[in-house]
């Protein structure tokens, strides 16, 4: 029997991120309680599995395209890599030393990922080896708040605390386009 999602969370739990699995069968959620919960999309979000990551707040969780790995972002510059089947911790990788990691994105059809957070640098890492491969300079004046792949999966789209949005080519991480977003209120 599964426990309804609403019964597992109390008022002290905040859900900060949710990510569907590449096969569309699960939704994994994470947040302030340091847990990953795997919910069955086709069974009204019944909880199938839970991973307790200790007291670590988890700000982001993503699947690799092949669904073998799960990566989580957390405080202290750390990204943790788990085996998706067993939930065994495989790697703990320091990506942005001493800073919070906000978002992790696996590169298409790869176990390499990019992490961003309280820095204007992106960190390219290999989830299999645990190696930090490269620190990537960006045009942001401060924190990179969010990133995702473009719909065609050829570019990384990122936004920063400086009000800028940037498209980076995945082959060399060069800037394809950037724009400062206006802070003016748009009438409705």
N, C-alpha and C positions, 0 to 999 in steps of 0.2 A: 504494500500500500504506500502511496505517496502522501506527503503532507502538503496541504495547500500553502502557496506562497505567502499569503497574507498572515498565516499563523506563525511563520518563521521570523518575522520582523517585528521589532517593537519600536516605540517612538524614538529610540536613540539611534536607530539604523538609518543611514541615508544611502540611497542608491545613486551612485555617481556616474555609472556607465553601464550600458547594456549592448551586447553584440550578438547578432545571430550567427550561427555556425554556417560555414560555406554550403552545407547541404540543406540548410533551411529547417532542420528538425529541432534544433535547440536554441534557446536564448540564454546566454550566460550574463549574469548581473554581478556587480561588485560595488563596494563602497566603503563606508567608514568602519564597518565591523570587521574588516580583514578577512572576508569570506568571498569565495566564488560560489555562486549557486547556478546549477545547470537546470533550466526549466524546459519542459516538453511543450513546444509551441502547439502541437496538435492535441494536447490534453489539458487545455485551459491553464497552462503554465504550472503544471504539477512539477514539484521539485524531484528530479531524478538523482542528483548527486550534489554534495556540498564539499568544498575544500576549505578548511580552516588554515589561513596563512598566518596565524598568530595575531599579534597586535598591530600588524602592518596595515595601514590604510591603503586600499587599492583604488587608484584613480582611473584605471583603464585596463581593459582586457581584450585581447584579439587572438584569433585563430590563424595559424598558417593555412595557406590555400589547400594543402593536402590533409588538413585536419590532424596532423601528427602532433603538433605543438600548440601550446597556449603561452602567450606572453602577458605579463602584468607590469604595470607602471606603478611606482611608489615613491615615497620620500627617500631622501638620501642618495638620489641619483641611480637607484637600483631598478633593474628590470629582471624579473624572475621568469625562467622558462620551465614549463611543466610538460610532461608527457600527457597528451589529451586522454588517452585510454586509461592509464593507471593513476593519473594525477600526481605522479612522483616528480619532485623537484629535480630538474636536470642541470640547470645553471643558474647562478646569480651573477649578473654582469653589472659592473659599475659603469654607467653610460655618461652621466653628467655629474662628476664628483662634487659632493656636498650640496647639490641642488635637487629640487623635486623634479621628478619626471611626470609629465602630464599625459602624453600620448605615445603609443608605440604603433607602428605600421609595418607589417611584413611586406617585403617587396614581392611582386607577382611571381608565383611558381618558384619560391625560394624560401630558404630558412634564414636569409639575411633580413634584418629589420632596421628601421630608423626610429630613433627616440628623440623626443623634444621635451623642453620644460623651461625651467627658470634660467634660460641662457639664450643667446642668439645663435648658438651652435646646434647643429643636428649631429647625432652620433650614429654612425653606421656600424652595425655589429653582426656577428655570425652566431646564431643561436645554437648551432651544433658544437662549435669549438669553444664558445664563450669569449672569443676574441673581439676586442674593439678594433675595427678595421680602419676607421677614418673619422676625424672630426670635420664637419662641413660648415664653412663660414656661410652665413646668410646675410641679406641686407637689412635685417631687423635691427632696430635700435635697442631692443631689450628682449624680454621673454617671448618665446614662441608658445602661443596659447593652445593651438589646435592644428592638426594636419590630417589629411586623408588622401587617398588616391583619386585621381580624376576618373570620370566614368569610363574612359577608354584605357585606363590603367597605365598610361605612358608618362604621367607626370604626378608629382607630389604637390598638393595644394596645401598651403600653410597660412595661418593668420597669426598676427602678433599683437602684443600689448600696445604697440605704437600705432595701431589703427591700419596697419598695412596688410594686404593679402599678396601672396607670391605663388607663382607656378614654377616649379623646378623640374627640369628634365631628369628622368630616372637614370639615363645612361651615364651622365657625368655630373649631375646635380647643378648644372648651370641654370641661371635664371632665364626662364622663357618669357615671363611677363610679371609685372608687379603693379600695384595700384594702392594709393592711400585712400582709404574709405572715409567719406565725409562724416563728420560728427553732427551735421545739421539734422534736425528733425524733419522727416518726410511727412507732408500732410496726408491724411487718409481720406 
